[in-house]
Amino acid sequence: MLTAPRDQLHAASVADAAIGPSNGERLPLLAVERALDGTPAPSRLRRWVRFAGVIPLILGLVGLGGFVGLYFQPPGLQKLMAVLDLQPGAGTSSPIAVPVAQRDPGQSGAAALKAARPAVVGLGRLLPEGEVVTVAPPFGAGDARVASLKADEGNQVEQGDVLAVLDSEPTLLAAVTTARAQLSAREATLAQVKASVQASRDEALATLARAETTFQNAIREFERVETLRQRGFAAEQNYDQRRAARDEAAHEVQRARAQLSRYGSGRLEDQVDVLVAERNVDTAKADLARALADLDKAYVRAPVTGTVLTVHVRPGEKAGTQGLMNLGNLEQMTVEVEVYQTQIGRVALGNPVEVMAEALPQPLKGRVTRIGLEVGRQTAVDADPAANTDARVVRVTAALEPEASRLARRLTNLQVTARISTGDGS
């Protein structure tokens, strides 16, 4: 049986409704949707009921997908977990459902947080104990150039050994020779003065002795003449002569004693002429000492005991700002680690340190021996273009074990990554 099209049926229904019943009343219009076969169309409520039956199936598929994703950890999800600082669970090498740290039931919240902290990791470099020493020319070397080198790279030197000779050596040697000759001349003058003073003093002593003898003889002659005069056997003129001779001899004794008093106690060291000559000798000695000190400026000596790491100049060249050579004690190697200022509070003396680098055959072990007292700018930078290049760090020094020092002694200034076990769960 053929049915009228849907639009024609709808138009007929509208027309019948417009004519209304015979009594002339107008009825409201009602549009009824029907199928092509004339049956009524399903309502919206029925469609929603039918769609609701599919919702559990959709939810089940979503849950299954989430479970599979968390369980097998696809790369995209792993990156998302890393950004959110989450850890994956079972079914992969990095489980997500496992907690970061198993908390002891009797542990406080602060202690649990401390136990969950990772080790302190920072960039650093390998250095000899006492760091690398740059050997520079001595003070006052001026424009002197290197005449010869006495040590080469890899040589072991002791403190005070001559590492290089400068071309100022001949001039300074001549100055030393002149100063020594001057000193010899002053010493000879001193000896001459001492001999002269000693002879003059001996002469004064002899003069005094002769004057005293003459005075004693004059006294005896005067007394004999005086006795004869009292008896009437000596002339008055003879008496006056003997008295005058006595007085003159007394004056000679006084003059001789005054001459001898110039020499004081008799010690040569107290004589003025000797003192002047001795001061001249001291001046000559000071000139010689200064010349020897200047001569030492022609030699570059090792400031510490160690190994020559690098030679920066060759004979005929003048030392620049980088010095002549670098020295370091390779018997004991250390690692200088730059620790971020926010993590330095977790580092303590004696903490174990593990040093890693591609150039090392194996990780090196050591312990923290010194913690810096100043926050400075970062100098060791990671190769990652996104790495922070202006961080504030504190330098921590760790001494390597003997075997580790042996492996690291030829890799001074190698950049490494150091892991400091802080003892708080790391």
C-alpha positions in Angstrom: 0.0 0.0 0.0 1.4 3.4 -1.0 1.6 6.1 1.6 1.6 9.8 1.0 4.8 11.7 1.4 5.6 13.0 4.9 5.2 16.7 3.8 1.8 16.1 2.2 0.4 14.4 5.3 1.7 17.2 7.5 0.0 19.8 5.2 -3.3 17.9 5.3 -3.2 17.8 9.1 -2.6 21.6 9.2 -5.5 22.3 6.8 -8.0 20.1 8.8 -7.0 21.8 11.9 -7.6 25.2 10.4 -11.1 24.4 9.2 -12.0 23.1 12.7 -15.4 21.4 13.8 -18.7 22.3 12.5 -19.6 24.5 15.4 -17.1 27.0 14.2 -14.5 26.6 17.1 -10.8 26.8 16.2 -8.6 24.0 17.6 -4.8 24.4 18.4 -2.5 23.2 15.8 -0.4 20.0 16.7 2.4 18.7 14.4 2.8 14.9 14.7 5.9 13.4 13.2 5.3 10.1 11.6 7.4 7.6 9.7 7.0 7.1 6.0 4.8 4.0 6.7 2.5 6.2 8.9 3.7 5.0 12.3 4.6 7.6 14.9 8.4 8.6 15.1 10.3 7.6 18.3 10.5 10.4 20.9 13.8 12.1 22.3 13.5 10.4 25.6 13.7 7.0 23.9 16.8 8.1 22.0 18.5 9.2 25.3 17.6 5.9 26.9 19.1 4.1 24.0 22.4 6.2 24.1 22.7 5.6 27.9 23.2 2.0 27.3 26.5 2.7 25.5 28.0 4.9 28.2 29.3 2.0 30.4 31.0 0.5 27.4 32.8 3.9 26.7 33.8 4.3 30.3 35.2 0.7 30.3 37.3 1.4 27.3 38.7 4.6 28.8 39.6 2.9 32.0 41.2 0.0 30.1 43.3 2.5 28.1 44.4 4.4 31.2 45.4 1.2 32.9 47.4 -0.1 29.9 49.1 3.4 29.5 50.2 3.5 33.2 51.3 -0.1 33.2 53.4 -0.1 30.1 54.6 3.5 30.2 54.7 4.8 26.6 57.4 7.5 25.9 54.9 10.4 25.8 53.5 9.4 29.2 57.0 9.0 30.7 57.9 12.6 29.7 54.7 13.8 31.3 55.5 12.0 34.5 59.0 13.5 34.5 57.5 17.0 34.2 55.0 16.4 37.0 57.9 14.9 39.2 56.0 11.6 39.5 57.4 8.0 39.6 55.9 5.2 37.5 54.6 1.8 38.7 54.9 -1.9 38.1 55.3 -3.3 34.6 58.3 -1.0 33.7 61.8 -0.5 34.8 60.6 2.7 36.6 57.4 1.7 38.5 54.7 4.4 39.0 52.7 2.9 41.8 55.8 2.5 44.0 56.2 5.4 46.6 59.3 7.6 46.4 60.4 6.5 49.8 59.0 4.0 52.3 58.1 5.9 55.4 58.7 4.4 58.7 55.5 4.5 60.8 57.4 6.0 63.7 59.1 8.7 61.5 58.0 12.3 61.6 56.9 14.2 58.5 60.2 16.3 58.5 62.3 13.2 58.9 60.4 11.4 56.1 60.9 14.4 53.8 64.6 14.5 54.7 65.0 10.8 53.9 63.3 11.3 50.5 65.9 13.8 49.3 68.2 12.7 46.6 72.0 13.0 46.7 73.6 16.4 45.9 74.9 16.4 42.4 77.1 19.2 40.9 79.7 19.9 38.2 83.3 20.2 39.1 86.9 19.6 37.9 89.9 17.6 38.9 92.7 19.5 40.6 96.0 18.6 42.4 96.1 19.1 46.1 96.6 22.8 46.7 95.3 23.5 43.2 97.5 24.4 40.3 100.3 26.8 41.0 101.3 29.3 38.3 105.0 30.0 38.4 105.8 33.7 37.6 109.1 35.5 37.3 110.5 36.9 40.6 109.6 40.4 41.7 111.8 43.0 40.1 112.7 40.8 37.1 111.6 43.7 34.8 111.9 43.0 31.1 114.2 40.0 31.5 113.6 37.1 29.2 114.1 33.4 29.6 117.7 32.4 28.9 117.4 28.7 29.6 114.9 26.2 31.1 115.9 23.8 33.8 112.7 21.7 33.9 110.3 20.4 31.4 106.7 19.1 31.4 106.3 16.0 33.6 109.5 16.6 35.7 109.2 16.2 39.4 110.7 19.3 41.3 111.4 20.1 44.9 110.6 23.5 46.5 113.5 25.9 45.8 114.8 24.1 42.7 115.8 26.4 39.8 113.2 26.1 37.0 114.5 28.8 34.6 117.4 31.2 34.3 116.8 34.8 33.0 119.0 36.8 30.7 119.7 39.3 33.4 122.1 36.9 35.1 125.4 38.2 33.7 124.7 41.8 34.7 123.7 40.8 38.2 126.7 38.5 38.6 129.0 41.5 37.7 127.3 43.6 40.4 127.9 40.8 43.0 131.6 40.6 42.0 131.9 44.4 42.5 130.2 44.3 45.9 132.5 41.5 47.0 135.6 43.5 46.0 134.3 46.6 47.8 133.8 44.5 50.9 137.3 43.1 50.7 138.7 46.6 50.5 136.7 47.8 53.5 137.8 44.8 55.5 141.5 45.6 54.7 141.0 49.2 55.8 139.5 48.0 59.0 142.5 45.7 59.7 144.9 48.6 58.9 143.0 51.0 61.3 143.1 48.4 64.1 146.8 47.9 63.6 147.5 51.6 63.6 145.4 52.2 66.7 147.1 49.4 68.5 150.5 50.7 67.6 149.6 54.3 68.7 148.3 53.0 72.0 151.4 51.0 72.6 153.5 54.1 71.9 151.5 56.1 74.3 152.0 53.5 77.0 155.8 53.6 76.3 155.8 57.4 76.5 154.0 57.3 79.8 156.4 54.8 81.2 159.4 56.9 80.1 157.9 60.0 81.5 157.2 58.4 84.9 160.8 57.1 85.1 162.2 60.5 84.2 159.9 62.1 86.9 161.1 59.7 89.5 164.8 60.5 88.7 164.1 64.2 88.8 162.5 63.8 92.2 165.5 62.0 93.6 167.9 64.6 92.2 165.9 67.4 93.6 165.8 65.8 97.1 169.6 65.2 97.1 170.3 68.8 96.1 167.9 70.1 98.6 169.7 68.1 101.4 173.1 69.5 100.3 171.7 73.0 100.2 170.4 72.7 103.7 174.0 71.8 104.8 175.5 74.6 102.8 177.2 72.5 100.2 175.0 73.2 97.2 174.6 76.4 95.3 171.2 78.1 95.0 171.4 78.0 91.3 171.8 74.2 91.2 168.9 73.9 93.6 166.7 75.9 91.2 167.7 73.8 88.2 166.8 70.5 89.9 163.5 71.8 91.0 162.7 73.0 87.5 163.7 69.5 86.1 161.4 67.9 88.6 158.4 70.0 87.7 159.0 69.5 83.9 159.1 65.7 84.4 155.8 65.9 86.2 154.3 67.8 83.3 155.6 65.2 80.9 153.9 62.4 82.9 150.6 64.3 82.8 150.9 64.8 79.0 151.7 61.1 78.5 148.7 60.1 80.5 146.4 62.4 78.6 147.7 60.9 75.3 147.0 57.4 76.6 143.5 58.4 77.7 142.5 58.7 74.1 142.4 55.0 73.9 139.9 54.6 76.7 139.7 51.1 78.2 142.2 49.8 75.7 139.7 47.7 73.7 140.2 48.2 70.0 136.4 47.8 69.4 135.8 51.0 71.4 138.2 53.2 69.4 136.5 55.8 67.2 138.7 55.1 64.2 138.0 51.4 64.5 134.2 52.0 64.8 134.2 54.1 61.7 136.1 51.4 59.7 133.7 48.7 61.0 130.7 50.7 59.9 132.2 51.0 56.4 132.6 47.2 56.4 128.9 46.8 57.4 127.9 49.0 54.5 129.9 46.9 52.1 128.3 43.8 53.5 124.8 45.3 53.0 125.8 46.2 49.4 126.9 42.6 48.8 123.6 41.2 50.3 121.6 43.5 48.0 123.6 42.4 45.0 123.1 38.7 45.9 119.3 39.4 46.3 119.3 41.0 42.9 121.1 38.0 41.5 118.4 35.7 42.8 116.0 37.6 40.6 117.7 36.0 37.6 116.5 32.6 38.7 112.9 31.2 38.7 112.6 28.8 41.6 109.8 26.3 42.4 107.5 27.7 45.0 106.2 24.2 46.0 107.1 20.6 45.6 105.2 19.0 42.6 105.2 18.1 39.0 105.5 20.5 36.0 102.2 20.4 34.3 102.6 22.9 31.5 105.4 25.1 30.2 104.2 28.4 28.7 107.5 30.0 27.5 110.6 28.9 25.6 114.2 30.3 25.7 114.2 33.9 24.4 110.6 34.6 25.3 109.3 36.9 28.0 106.8 35.6 30.5 103.2 36.8 30.0 100.2 36.9 32.3 100.0 33.1 32.3 103.4 32.8 33.9 106.3 30.5 32.9 104.8 27.2 33.9 102.2 25.4 36.1 103.0 23.1 39.0 100.8 20.7 40.9 101.0 18.0 43.5 99.8 15.0 41.5 100.4 12.5 44.3 97.1 13.6 45.9 94.3 14.6 43.5 91.1 16.4 44.6 87.8 17.4 43.0 86.4 20.9 43.3 82.6 20.6 43.1 80.2 23.6 42.6 77.2 23.0 44.8 74.1 25.1 44.4 73.6 27.5 47.3 70.2 25.9 48.1 71.7 22.5 48.6 75.0 23.4 50.4 73.3 22.9 53.8 73.0 19.2 53.2 76.8 18.7 52.6 79.1 18.0 55.6 82.7 17.1 56.0 83.4 13.5 55.4 80.5 12.8 53.0 81.3 10.2 50.4 81.8 11.6 46.8 81.6 9.7 43.6 83.1 11.4 40.5 82.1 10.4 37.0 83.2 11.5 33.5 83.5 9.9 30.0 87.3 10.3 30.1 87.6 8.3 33.3 87.9 4.5 33.1 85.7 4.1 36.2 83.9 6.2 38.8 86.4 7.7 41.4 85.8 7.7 45.1 86.6 10.3 47.7 85.4 12.3 50.7 84.6 15.9 51.4 87.5 17.7 53.1 86.6 21.3 52.8 83.5 23.4 52.3 83.8 26.9 51.0 82.8 29.9 53.0 81.7 32.1 50.1 78.9 32.0 47.6 80.2 32.8 44.1 79.3 32.6 40.5 79.2 29.2 38.7 82.2 28.5 36.4 81.6 24.9 35.4 78.8 24.8 32.8 76.9 21.8 31.4 77.0 21.3 27.6 73.2 21.4 27.6 72.1 24.7 25.8 69.3 25.1 28.3 71.7 24.8 31.3 71.8 27.6 33.9 75.0 29.6 33.3 74.6 32.2 36.1 73.9 30.1 39.2 75.1 30.9 42.7 77.3 28.1 44.0 79.6 27.2 46.9 82.8 25.3 46.2 83.3 22.0 47.9 86.6 20.2 47.8 86.9 16.4 48.1 90.1 14.4 48.4 90.3 11.3 46.2 91.4 7.9 47.4 94.9 6.8 46.5 93.8 4.6 43.6 91.5 7.3 42.3 94.3 9.8 42.5 96.5 7.5 40.4 93.8 7.3 37.7 93.2 11.1 37.7 96.7 12.5 38.0 97.0 13.0 34.2 93.6 14.7 33.8 94.0 18.0 35.7 91.1 20.4 35.1 88.9 17.7 33.6 85.3 18.6 34.0 83.4 15.9 35.9 80.0 15.3 37.5 80.2 14.6 41.3 77.6 12.9 43.4 77.8 13.7 47.1 76.1 11.2 49.4 74.7 13.4 52.2 73.8 10.6 54.6 70.1 11.8 54.7 68.7 9.0 52.6 70.7 9.5 49.5 
